[in-house]
Amino acid sequence: MSSSTTKGGRAFIHKIRSSSRHSSSRRNELEKIPSMKDFIHRQKVIRQYRGFLRALKMISDESFQEEGRKEVQQQFRAMKYESDALSVSMAVKDGERRLKALMTMVGYKDPHHKFDSDSWLNIVDEEDPRGRVGVQWPWKSKKE
């Protein structure tokens, strides 16, 4: 009886220890889950990175395209392990500014943005609803 109780007792103790190991590993897994703020920040950075790559595809010269891609990768990798909140925030804002400048230079229009607020096409003019400058060609005189 004692031998079977001992074996059963050992199995029970082993079961308790293994379940406590699993719960500690679950706690470790839960600690690895990012907060909502971290998750949103990560998505914002990924969206920015992909935006750079999409805009670079608009460049016709492959050597410039490759050089731009390498620069983007280098800049993002340089900030990958940055933990200072101010530095990270400044890097994201600088990335947004650079991405907007690149998109403007290559003529890329993001399908997620409905319009560009600083474009001359968005000027509202009651006399000319389409935003055109004049009504007739410059070489024609008004007499014709």
Backbone hydrogen bonds in HBPLUS format (Angstrom, degrees):
<---DONOR---> <-ACCEPTOR-->    atom                        ^
c    i                          cat <-CA-CA->   ^        H-A-AA   ^      H-
h    n   atom  resd res      DA  || num        DHA   H-A  angle D-A-AA Bond
n    s   type  num  typ     dist DA aas  dist angle  dist       angle   num
A0005-THR N   A0001-MET O   2.95 MM   4  6.07 155.0  2.01 147.0 154.6     1
A0006-THR N   A0002-SER O   2.84 MM   4  5.88 152.1  1.92 139.8 147.8     2
A0007-LYS N   A0003-SER O   3.01 MM   4  6.19 159.0  2.05 140.2 145.8     3
A0008-GLY N   A0004-SER O   2.88 MM   4  6.01 161.6  1.92 143.2 148.9     4
A0009-GLY N   A0005-THR O   2.68 MM   4  5.76 151.8  1.76 144.6 153.5     5
A0010-ARG N   A0006-THR O   2.84 MM   4  6.01 154.7  1.90 146.8 153.3     6
A0011-ALA N   A0007-LYS O   3.01 MM   4  6.24 156.3  2.07 145.0 151.5     7
A0012-PHE N   A0008-GLY O   2.96 MM   4  6.19 152.9  2.03 142.9 150.5     8
A0013-ILE N   A0009-GLY O   2.89 MM   4  6.13 162.4  1.92 150.1 154.6     9
A0014-HIS N   A0010-ARG O   2.80 MM   4  5.95 159.3  1.84 148.1 154.7    10
A0015-LYS N   A0011-ALA O   2.89 MM   4  6.09 150.3  1.98 142.3 150.4    11
A0016-ILE N   A0012-PHE O   2.99 MM   4  6.32 155.3  2.05 148.8 154.8    12
A0017-ARG N   A0013-ILE O   2.91 MM   4  6.19 166.4  1.93 155.5 158.9    13
A0018-SER N   A0014-HIS O   2.88 MM   4  6.07 161.2  1.92 149.8 155.2    14
A0019-SER N   A0015-LYS O   2.95 MM   4  6.12 153.7  2.02 145.2 152.5    15
A0020-SER N   A0016-ILE O   2.98 MM   4  6.19 149.7  2.07 146.9 155.3    16
A0021-ARG N   A0017-ARG O   2.94 MM   4  6.21 143.8  2.07 142.7 153.0    17
A0022-HIS N   A0018-SER O   3.01 MM   4  6.29 152.0  2.09 142.7 149.8    18
A0023-SER N   A0019-SER O   2.97 MM   4  6.22 152.8  2.04 143.8 151.0    19
A0024-SER N   A0020-SER O   3.02 MM   4  6.20 151.2  2.11 140.6 147.7    20
A0025-SER N   A0021-ARG O   2.96 MM   4  6.22 150.1  2.05 143.4 152.2    21
A0026-ARG N   A0022-HIS O   2.82 MM   4  6.06 144.6  1.95 142.7 153.2    22
A0027-ARG N   A0023-SER O   2.91 MM   4  6.16 149.5  2.00 140.1 148.2    23
A0028-ASN N   A0024-SER O   2.98 MM   4  6.25 153.6  2.05 141.9 148.8    24
A0029-GLU N   A0025-SER O   2.90 MM   4  6.16 150.4  1.99 141.2 149.4    25
A0030-LEU N   A0026-ARG O   2.85 MM   4  6.12 155.1  1.91 149.1 155.8    26
A0031-GLU N   A0027-ARG O   2.95 MM   4  6.19 145.1  2.07 144.8 154.2    27
A0032-LYS N   A0028-ASN O   3.24 MM   4  6.49 132.1  2.48 136.3 147.8    28
A0032-LYS N   A0029-GLU O   3.10 MM   3  5.17 134.7  2.32  96.6 109.1    29
A0033-ILE N   A0030-LEU O   3.25 MM   3  5.31 148.3  2.35  98.9 107.7    30
A0039-PHE N   A0035-SER O   2.88 MM   4  6.13 157.2  1.93 152.1 159.1    31
A0040-ILE N   A0036-MET O   2.92 MM   4  6.14 162.7  1.95 152.0 155.6    32
A0041-HIS N   A0037-LYS O   2.95 MM   4  6.13 159.3  1.99 146.6 152.9    33
A0042-ARG N   A0038-ASP O   2.89 MM   4  6.06 159.5  1.93 147.7 153.3    34
A0043-GLN N   A0039-PHE O   3.02 MM   4  6.28 159.8  2.06 148.6 153.7    35
A0044-LYS N   A0040-ILE O   2.95 MM   4  6.16 150.4  2.03 146.2 154.5    36
A0045-VAL N   A0041-HIS O   2.97 MM   4  6.27 156.5  2.02 152.2 157.9    37
A0046-ILE N   A0042-ARG O   2.94 MM   4  6.18 162.7  1.97 152.7 157.6    38
A0047-ARG N   A0043-GLN O   2.90 MM   4  6.02 158.8  1.94 145.0 151.1    39
A0048-GLN N   A0044-LYS O   2.95 MM   4  6.15 151.6  2.03 141.9 149.8    40
A0049-TYR N   A0045-VAL O   2.90 MM   4  6.15 161.4  1.94 152.1 156.7    41
A0050-ARG N   A0046-ILE O   2.94 MM   4  6.15 167.6  1.95 154.3 157.3    42
A0051-GLY N   A0047-ARG O   2.89 MM   4  6.01 144.4  2.02 138.6 149.1    43
A0052-PHE N   A0048-GLN O   3.00 MM   4  6.35 151.4  2.08 149.6 156.2    44
A0053-LEU N   A0049-TYR O   3.11 MM   4  6.49 160.2  2.15 149.0 154.0    45
A0054-ARG N   A0050-ARG O   2.87 MM   4  6.12 156.3  1.93 149.7 156.1    46
A0055-ALA N   A0051-GLY O   2.95 MM   4  6.10 161.1  1.98 148.4 153.6    47
A0056-LEU N   A0052-PHE O   2.89 MM   4  6.07 153.8  1.96 150.1 157.7    48
A0057-LYS N   A0053-LEU O   3.18 MM   4  6.39 135.8  2.39 137.2 147.3    49
A0057-LYS N   A0054-ARG O   3.22 MM   3  5.27 131.9  2.47  94.4 106.8    50
A0058-MET N   A0055-ALA O   3.08 MM   3  5.50 152.9  2.16 108.6 116.7    51
A0059-ILE N   A0056-LEU O   3.13 MM   3  5.58 163.0  2.16 112.5 117.7    52
A0065-GLN N   A0061-ASP O   3.00 MM   4  6.21 155.1  2.06 149.4 157.4    53
A0066-GLU N   A0062-GLU O   2.88 MM   4  6.03 159.6  1.92 147.0 151.3    54
A0067-GLU N   A0063-SER O   2.95 MM   4  6.09 157.6  2.00 142.7 149.4    55
A0068-GLY N   A0064-PHE O   2.88 MM   4  6.01 158.1  1.93 147.0 152.7    56
A0069-ARG N   A0065-GLN O   2.97 MM   4  6.19 155.0  2.03 145.2 152.3    57
A0070-LYS N   A0066-GLU O   2.96 MM   4  6.19 159.7  2.01 149.5 154.4    58
A0071-GLU N   A0067-GLU O   3.01 MM   4  6.25 153.8  2.08 144.1 151.4    59
A0072-VAL N   A0068-GLY O   2.96 MM   4  6.19 159.6  2.00 150.5 155.6    60
A0073-GLN N   A0069-ARG O   2.97 MM   4  6.21 166.8  1.99 151.6 155.2    61
A0074-GLN N   A0070-LYS O   2.91 MM   4  6.05 159.3  1.95 146.8 152.8    62
A0075-GLN N   A0071-GLU O   2.94 MM   4  6.16 161.7  1.98 151.5 155.7    63
A0076-PHE N   A0072-VAL O   2.99 MM   4  6.18 165.3  2.02 156.0 159.9    64
A0077-ARG N   A0073-GLN O   2.88 MM   4  5.98 159.3  1.92 150.0 156.3    65
A0078-ALA N   A0074-GLN O   2.96 MM   4  6.06 146.9  2.08 142.6 151.4    66
A0080-LYS N   A0077-ARG O   3.24 MM   3  4.93 158.9  2.29  97.6 103.8    67
A0082-GLU N   A0079-MET O   3.23 MM   3  5.20 167.3  2.25 108.2 111.4    68
A0088-VAL N   A0084-ASP O   3.02 MM   4  6.25 161.9  2.05 157.3 162.8    69
A0089-SER N   A0085-ALA O   2.93 MM   4  6.05 162.6  1.96 147.2 152.3    70
A0090-MET N   A0086-LEU O   2.91 MM   4  6.09 161.9  1.94 149.8 154.8    71
A0091-ALA N   A0087-SER O   2.91 MM   4  6.05 153.5  1.98 144.3 151.9    72
A0092-VAL N   A0088-VAL O   2.96 MM   4  6.22 156.1  2.02 151.6 157.4    73
A0093-LYS N   A0089-SER O   3.03 MM   4  6.27 164.4  2.05 150.6 154.7    74
A0094-ASP N   A0090-MET O   2.87 MM   4  6.02 158.7  1.92 147.8 154.2    75
A0095-GLY N   A0091-ALA O   2.86 MM   4  5.99 150.4  1.95 141.6 150.3    76
A0096-GLU N   A0092-VAL O   2.90 MM   4  6.20 151.4  1.99 147.7 155.2    77
A0097-ARG N   A0093-LYS O   3.02 MM   4  6.31 158.6  2.07 147.7 153.0    78
A0098-ARG N   A0094-ASP O   2.90 MM   4  6.13 162.6  1.93 150.5 155.4    79
A0099-LEU N   A0095-GLY O   2.81 MM   4  5.91 156.4  1.87 147.7 154.7    80
A0100-LYS N   A0096-GLU O   3.00 MM   4  6.16 159.9  2.04 146.5 151.5    81
A0101-ALA N   A0097-ARG O   3.03 MM   4  6.28 156.5  2.09 145.3 151.9    82
A0102-LEU N   A0098-ARG O   2.85 MM   4  6.07 159.6  1.89 150.1 155.7    83
A0103-MET N   A0099-LEU O   2.87 MM   4  6.05 164.5  1.89 152.3 156.5    84
A0104-THR N   A0100-LYS O   3.00 MM   4  6.17 152.2  2.08 143.1 150.5    85
A0105-MET N   A0101-ALA O   2.95 MM   4  6.19 156.3  2.01 147.3 153.9    86
A0106-VAL N   A0102-LEU O   2.97 MM   4  6.20 162.4  2.01 158.4 161.6    87
A0107-GLY N   A0103-MET O   2.96 MM   4  5.73 122.2  2.31 134.6 147.4    88
A0108-TYR N   A0103-MET O   2.95 MM   5  4.84 138.1  2.13 139.1 145.7    89
A0113-HIS N   A0110-ASP O   3.14 MM   3  5.61 150.3  2.23 113.0 120.7    90
A0119-SER N   A0116-ASP O   3.20 MM   3  5.57 162.1  2.23 122.0 121.7    91
A0122-ASN N   A0119-SER O   3.19 MM   3  5.69 161.1  2.23 111.3 116.7    92
A0123-ILE N   A0120-TRP O   3.35 MM   3  5.56 163.0  2.38 111.3 111.7    93
A0131-GLY N   A0128-ASP O   3.18 MM   3  5.64 164.8  2.20 117.3 122.0    94
A0140-LYS N   A0137-TRP O   3.19 MM   3  5.65 161.1  2.23 114.7 120.5    95
